[in-house]
Amino acid sequence: MTGVAFIGAGTVASLYGQAFEAGVNARFCGAFDRDPGAAALMAEHLGGRAYAGVEELLADPAVDAVIVMTPTETHYAIAMQALSAGKHVLLEKPVATTVSEIDALDQAARSRGLVCMPAHNYIYNSTLQRAHRLARDGKLGNIASFWMLYNIAHSPDVARRYGGVLRAVGIHPIYTMLYLVGRPVRVKAAASRLASRGLPFEDQAMITCELPGGALANLWVSFAASDVARDPWTMTCKLIGDGGAASFSWNDTLCSDEGGPAWGIPEYVESFAAELEHFVGVCIARGAPPLSTLADARTAQRIIEAAERSIANDGRFEFVDADGDDPS
């Protein structure tokens, strides 16, 4: 059974902890966090060790794989350190801050025969996987549009910890779009921040992606307010073709659960267990690829960068090139 350790023991680690409690086919080895108390609580709860440092964790022969859940700017260095130690890596999103970092991680994993998998958890939901199969098999006809909307209020204090919503949350609809309809040719974007919230960065962002063949993908993310309407756009997506359509919403199933932020959304919580099971049971055990690869993470990063250029250029369309430099 694959031995897994956590690097980072915060909110996201709690979700992976629930996966172990639910019986994922892996063995929990322990956790490291810069807050020793957080690592100790996680280890006590799940039955593993509280490591004193990343080096101690990576030196443990019981650890076959790590889940990196630290701030984004630290992902590259920690993941490289883990790969150099011979450990498989499940890397939280966004996986890195630049395309060159993603390329280097990909090369390092390939050269060592290791798995470095982006933690693109949304697409491990069975409903989205069904939509993928329907679109792939032509059951929805010619795809006309894709929509993905996210509206969950984050207080200014919490939003400051995340940073701008475009990179913090925009990565989710982007990799979901890549999974369901493929990469866009060009994108345009807009972003804003509500003056009343006093933030130094955007807390709302919108991206329109033009896909080959003329289909459009419309992506919206907001920390500014929750949707409390009758049919809320908490997190919802639709894939519409001229032969059918598919939809998915976190609001399809809700329950009472005070375990953490958004813990009452089973579709969200359970995606972490499904993702982790794929990582250990499919990618590591069988050598099969993840549903969303580092190549997809690379393309997602280029889309975010193109969206940022569009915002800086008054919302004009910007080309996305997945293979080389963006056209000038």
Secondary structure, 3 states (H helix, E strand, C coil): CCEEEEECCCHHHHHHHHHHHHCCCCEEEEEECCCHHHHHHHHHHHCCEECCCHHHHHHCCCCCEEEECCCHHHHHHHHHHHHHCCCEEEECCCCCCCHHHHHHHHHHHHHHCCCEEECCHHHHCHHHHHHHHHHHCCCCCCEEEEEEEEECCCCHHHHHHHCCHHHHCCHHHHHHHHHHHCCCCEEEEEEECCHHHCCCCCCEEEEEEECCCCCEEEEEEECCCCCCCCCCCCEEEEEEECCEEEEEEHHHCCCCCCCCCCCCCHHHHHHHHHHHHHHHHHHHHHCCCCCCCHHHHHHHHHHHHHHHHHHHCCCCCEECCCCCCCCC
